[in-house]
């Protein structure tokens, strides 16, 4: 009989515990840098193509800020260039690449003062470049095309958001930069001397997710990728309307914004999943050279472990989810 | 009502229930107190946090304003999204335009329009805080927006940053923390209550339950149960008192039970009747069950004791009781019959005494009943025995008498004795038994009588003859017993006398029969014996002693004695047969000899029979021994004659075999030797024909050709003869032969002839394997198929069938053709060597083929025969045993 009363008491406690067991759900925090190749995600947020209760898209000033916040656990996911992702993984961050977002097809460029007209004129000039692998990669290809060595130019490591000012101020003669800065500088009369059309599919953006977030909140990751896919679709379906919405945040007028979109190539989620699947995955095979370059530049010390880094499942789930939604 | 409910609940339930209720009420109170102040606490915390954030952001934005870096400014505002809880961040310039925001759609619009799509509560809150004068940091808890905390900071030179923080998640997290805390406290309280409950359980409730259970059990009659409470408190003392009470009651009950058991198990029935008409029973002990009644049955109101008393005995009992009641006397006894429950009657002895009240009125009778049926029955038996004895005395089968030890006269006799002895009873009383005893038996009778008189024996049994009154002799067996007085003197003799004259006559007949048998045995020289297995007793007929040459007076009839008289060489087989006999098995023993030590050498033949008991186990063995010496001698003479004959046959056979072998060797040698000259003749003929052709005319050449043809024929004949002879001499090589394959092999060998003949050969042989000489069967098939081809050459078209069938015992093959056939009267001839039915010109051949076939078949253990009719073809059959 006494056991019966004990059971009643335990039951009451369980009811109370059930009440407090529900965790406070914060949305998945996703960081993007100013590269307009990631704007479909911003568009998805603005157009409510992704549930703000599941995914929070935060625009940050630079990749370095993103990497820092990812390391600190403030961000759960981020859009990064592949080289940044490889470096991050090499530095010990537990991350996975869950999607290939797009490639730069002219969106990255080297802009120079109007007086410089040929590549060979760069000899002895000062070039501003971000402390990133993307910057290093474009620089390497530039020097290769110009037939110059590192010693024959003067390099200034400078954050992306500060590059414009530095060029205008005359501190540097050339800058390795990307959209939207590129379009803005172009509009100001600076000349594009070299751009990523000459290095197709070398500069790509990927979606990186912290391993812990992927394990604990797979549904949110799927929602993120589905939001990206919807954002891309919305952008491509009505570019002008999207430009009107997104341009002010990029400090561009809508026309320039539209033009800058030409330098970008967006990947569909389906192709993205194909690039990530298999062992070795097509992405790993295609960017084997990037790993080597990063090692040559001393940015990483050992080849990337692609198989531990790539996972196509979230993209596949997002595709299925989207299919179900339609 | 409520009080009654509490009283209905046992304490061990009520106490934990009250404790639990107390614990839960305390916990719930605590929780509600904490919840009521939650929002204010969270708002205060968030206020402090947002103030810190905004002061940092203010500095960073002012730096970027200073640098004129519009992009960085907008990114700084947008990155406020990283901060937990911040849902809106808007940087508004002095003209009320949004220059940077967390949401890009809001950038570049007047504040009112930028937030037009926001929910009204949020919109109102933001617009309200935007109206404040931008100096320093200000935070406001919006009235309409319950979960919202609004903050504003002025950014040099003329901008203001408006931020909204959602308190919802913080509130939820804090509430969850509070609940966790409450649960923890509740658990602690419940744990404490449980601890207290447990303590109470062990100190009080468990012992109370123990005491309650013990008192309940004692109340139900389980007097051996004890509360067994330890301690010195009130409960323990109550327990102790209960235990003492139970022990006391138990002791008294045990005493009563012992007494009751004693009465119940004794054959005595204790009983009490009421002194009212019919004497109803007011008490009776359990031992009444010996008569099939239960106590309850007898105590029933409608049962009257008088109805249980036998009607014949009741008046006497009633009279006696009435007398006692009237005249007094406390104790009295009766014997009467009482009806048992199954309707039978049992004799009882009732000892009764009266019980009176203080006024002398008899209120009850008490007594005991004892079953005396056995005693009554014993008395009846005694009486019956006495009657029976007198009956026996007058039985007409046996003579009985009482004689005086002093005068030896007959004192008392029965009718049968008078009849045996042929005297009337009165005359017999006048004589002593000595007077009528046969004179030859008097001495023996007296000797026994004297011994009995001296007290050496109590009686004796003898066979003796009496002389009847008519002078005839009667054979009797007499059994006399001395009846003595206390001092040992014989008072009289009781004798029984049985007439055994008839037995004596049969005995005599038997004796005569025995003598005749012995005489017959002597004539036949046949002795007989018996051996009883269980007693090991052996009996030999007198003739057996004679046969064995044994002395029946000296030698005992045993198996060992018998063995001594058997010839030492034959003893072992006799012993073996005897041992088999002991197990009930009869073994035929060949005639055996006597031992020369005891008799002249004789041959004996024995027979044995076993008798078994009802279980089939051997009981007795008997047998005879017959002297067969004369027979044996005759047999010996016959055997010698036979042996002589066999030797002579063997010699003849050897001579024939030798002759045969020589003949075979000769024919082989001749055939072989003939081949040499033949080859010469053929060779020289050929040389002659080739080298001297021109010198020969046509006739010469024709004759030479004839010579060569003759030589070829001769060669063929010799080859066949050699083959025939080889068949005789060649050792057989037996192996498993697949017959169909062999047939096809032979047909392949004859393919040329078959084609030349245009024969249609049909083979229908089932899968068949035989164990025989492969070359032999091949030779047979070659010859038979060759013959078939040869003799069917003229048929149109020639047809040959080869077939086989088989059963469990044999396999049969046949070769059938549609050739010229033959008359069956020549059937045996065709298998003889050199026998031909046709001219060699018509059908070439040597006449050896079928002889070879038969010989080969004989050697392989098979047979060959043929069926045919002239002009209708032939069938040759081969049969092999399987």
Boltz contact constraints between the chains, C-beta under 6 A:
constraints:
  - contact:
      token1: [A, 1]
      token2: [B, 13]
      max_distance: 6.0
  - contact:
      token1: [A, 2]
      token2: [B, 16]
      max_distance: 6.0
  - contact:
      token1: [A, 5]
      token2: [B, 16]
      max_distance: 6.0
  - contact:
      token1: [A, 5]
      token2: [B, 17]
      max_distance: 6.0
  - contact:
      token1: [A, 5]
      token2: [B, 20]
      max_distance: 6.0
  - contact:
      token1: [A, 9]
      token2: [B, 20]
      max_distance: 6.0
  - contact:
      token1: [A, 9]
      token2: [B, 190]
      max_distance: 6.0
  - contact:
      token1: [A, 16]
      token2: [B, 183]
      max_distance: 6.0
  - contact:
      token1: [A, 17]
      token2: [B, 183]
      max_distance: 6.0
  - contact:
      token1: [A, 19]
      token2: [B, 179]
      max_distance: 6.0
  - contact:
      token1: [A, 20]
      token2: [B, 176]
      max_distance: 6.0
  - contact:
      token1: [A, 20]
      token2: [B, 179]
      max_distance: 6.0
  - contact:
      token1: [A, 20]
      token2: [B, 180]
      max_distance: 6.0
  - contact:
      token1: [A, 24]
      token2: [B, 169]
      max_distance: 6.0
  - contact:
      token1: [A, 24]
      token2: [B, 172]
      max_distance: 6.0
  - contact:
      token1: [A, 24]
      token2: [B, 173]
      max_distance: 6.0
  - contact:
      token1: [A, 42]
      token2: [B, 104]
      max_distance: 6.0
  - contact:
      token1: [A, 46]
      token2: [B, 104]
      max_distance: 6.0
  - contact:
      token1: [A, 46]
      token2: [B, 105]
      max_distance: 6.0
  - contact:
      token1: [A, 58]
      token2: [B, 81]
      max_distance: 6.0
  - contact:
      token1: [A, 58]
      token2: [B, 82]
      max_distance: 6.0
  - contact:
      token1: [A, 59]
      token2: [B, 78]
      max_distance: 6.0
  - contact:
      token1: [A, 60]
      token2: [B, 79]
      max_distance: 6.0
  - contact:
      token1: [A, 61]
      token2: [B, 72]
      max_distance: 6.0
  - contact:
      token1: [A, 61]
      token2: [B, 75]
      max_distance: 6.0
  - contact:
      token1: [A, 74]
      token2: [B, 82]
      max_distance: 6.0
  - contact:
      token1: [A, 161]
      token2: [B, 71]
      max_distance: 6.0
  - contact:
      token1: [A, 161]
      token2: [B, 72]
      max_distance: 6.0
  - contact:
      token1: [A, 245]
      token2: [B, 105]
      max_distance: 6.0
  - contact:
      token1: [A, 246]
      token2: [B, 104]
      max_distance: 6.0
  - contact:
      token1: [A, 248]
      token2: [B, 107]
      max_distance: 6.0
  - contact:
      token1: [A, 248]
      token2: [B, 108]
      max_distance: 6.0
  - contact:
      token1: [A, 249]
      token2: [B, 104]
      max_distance: 6.0
  - contact:
      token1: [A, 249]
      token2: [B, 107]
      max_distance: 6.0
  - contact:
      token1: [A, 251]
      token2: [B, 70]
      max_distance: 6.0
  - contact:
      token1: [A, 251]
      token2: [B, 71]
      max_distance: 6.0
